[in-house]
Amino acid sequence: MPYFEARDGTEIYVKDWGHEGGRPVVLIHGWPLSSDSWDDVAVPLADAGYRVLAYDRRGFGRSDQPWEGYDYDTFADDLADVLESAEIEGGAALVGFSMGGGEVARYMSRHGGQGVTQAVLIGSVVPYLLKGDDNPNGADASVFEGIKVGIRKDRPDFFRSFFKAFFGVGVISHPVSDATLDWAWRLAMQAGLKGTLDCVDAFGTTDFRPDLASFTVPTLVIHGTADATVPIDASARAAAAGIKGARLIEYDGAPHGLFATHKDRLTQDLLEFLRSGTATV
């Protein structure tokens, strides 16, 4: 099932790895990457007996690049169509990284969490990134506008700098190789410009606070305390406080791109949570 057709005709690319009869785990990637960013986590999950699905968000990777549809209602519908196409009717765990956490949240509310028994938010944008009187820890609207200006001016150069902060690379700190930076840059450059820009508005301005009450399954929240891309106070700590029974694991001093910088620890935490069937492991 490398491709399936979403309800609006968009072709979505899906990896379906592991044991067909294994419990489904759906991995949802962050901006501006593709499902390939999950490979180092997906393989050990599949080796552990799970059926692992990871798909390219519309506009990214190998999926179609339509002109419209880069909003979270549509993304949640795409996720619902992934589950239906893969004939997943129950027992699924949804794992959303960064922007992908928004798909998890909106699916839980818009589709009633159908078929889902566990949820994981990793470096997620949930519940709300935009600063306001009722959200003082958020980012100013100018931050998101600045991102779009930088992309429009010189997208390749913008993402060269972006991924250094994404993975916590500095003068002294170098948690990933230069090759990993190059790899992430290439994944970002596979995406369509329209979707790349529109998704900044989507993850930067969508308020998921009303969606939190729809998390009625065990939920794990993982976030790095030194995440400069999605600061923890505006996201993970607020999400864990707003989701009943959620467990928060903070990776001390960790940046945003945990799937690369802390892949072994992240994989172990995911496996323990998946095996537990509860938010307490």
C-alpha positions, -999 to 999 in steps of 0.1 A, spaced: 0 0 0 26 26 -11 -2 51 -21 -38 56 -13 -63 82 -24 -76 106 3 -112 117 2 -105 148 -19 -84 127 -45 -50 136 -31 -25 107 -34 -8 100 0 24 80 2 24 54 31 50 31 45 35 -1 60 62 -20 79 65 -49 103 40 -75 111 6 -73 94 -11 -88 124 8 -67 149 -7 -38 168 -8 -7 146 14 23 154 10 53 132 39 78 131 32 113 119 61 134 109 70 171 116 74 201 94 91 204 69 102 167 67 86 134 55 80 100 69 116 91 62 125 111 94 109 83 114 130 54 99 154 50 128 124 46 152 101 27 129 125 -2 123 130 -12 160 92 -8 166 86 -31 136 112 -55 149 94 -56 182 63 -70 165 43 -38 158 27 -29 125 42 5 118 27 30 94 43 63 85 30 85 57 41 117 40 18 146 48 1 161 17 25 185 1 56 168 15 78 139 5 63 116 -21 27 126 -16 8 149 -40 12 186 -37 -23 201 -41 -28 238 -40 -52 237 -11 -59 216 20 -31 226 44 -53 229 74 -57 206 104 -92 195 96 -80 182 63 -49 167 79 -71 149 104 -93 136 76 -61 124 58 -52 105 89 -86 90 91 -83 79 55 -49 63 63 -65 42 90 -94 32 68 -72 24 38 -50 2 60 -81 -15 74 -72 -5 110 -104 -6 131 -90 -6 166 -60 -8 189 -40 18 172 -14 41 188 -10 75 172 25 91 176 28 127 164 61 147 163 61 185 162 34 195 137 23 159 137 10 163 172 -17 186 158 -30 158 136 -33 136 166 -52 162 186 -76 171 157 -82 135 149 -92 128 185 -118 156 184 -129 156 148 -131 118 144 -137 109 180 -105 91 184 -120 62 165 -98 31 166 -72 47 189 -62 33 222 -30 53 230 -16 87 219 19 101 220 30 138 215 67 143 208 81 178 206 45 187 197 29 221 188 -1 212 209 -19 230 225 -12 265 210 19 283 198 5 318 191 11 344 219 -20 362 232 -35 376 264 -47 341 273 -15 324 260 15 344 273 41 317 267 34 316 230 53 331 202 45 365 186 28 364 152 59 381 138 79 349 144 58 329 120 57 357 95 95 359 97 97 322 89 76 327 58 96 357 47 129 337 51 115 308 31 103 330 3 136 349 1 159 319 0 143 286 10 175 264 7 196 288 28 168 293 54 166 256 61 204 253 64 201 276 94 168 262 106 181 227 111 210 237 132 186 250 158 162 221 152 189 196 162 206 218 188 238 224 168 260 252 181 296 263 184 302 237 211 272 214 209 270 190 179 245 163 188 241 152 151 265 148 122 268 172 93 255 143 72 223 143 93 219 180 87 223 175 50 198 146 50 172 167 69 177 196 44 171 172 15 139 160 30 127 196 35 136 205 -1 114 176 -14 83 195 -2 62 218 -23 67 255 -15 29 262 -12 25 235 14 56 245 32 44 280 36 7 272 44 18 248 71 35 276 90 1 292 93 -14 259 103 9 250 131 15 286 141 -20 297 145 -42 266 152 -56 265 187 -58 229 199 -68 238 234 -105 228 227 -92 194 214 -75 184 246 -107 171 263 -110 146 234 -79 127 246 -97 100 264 -69 74 260 -36 70 278 -14 98 265 24 102 267 40 136 261 78 138 254 97 171 249 132 185 252 138 212 278 161 231 254 138 229 224 143 262 206 119 253 178 88 245 199 95 258 235 83 234 261 64 259 283 40 268 254 36 232 243 43 200 263 39 213 298 6 230 288 -6 199 269 2 175 298 -16 198 322 -47 199 299 -49 162 290 -64 142 318 -40 115 330 -12 124 306 23 116 315 51 141 307 87 130 301 112 159 298 145 152 282 168 175 300 189 198 277 175 181 246 166 201 214 137 196 190 148 168 167 146 140 192 142 113 166 178 118 157 195 133 188 179 109 213 166 81 190 176 53 213 160 68 244 130 79 224 125 44 210 128 28 244 103 52 259 78 45 231 82 7 235 77 9 272 46 30 268 31 9 240 37 -23 260 21 -8 291 -12 1 276 -14 30 301 1 64 307 21 51 336 51 30 327 
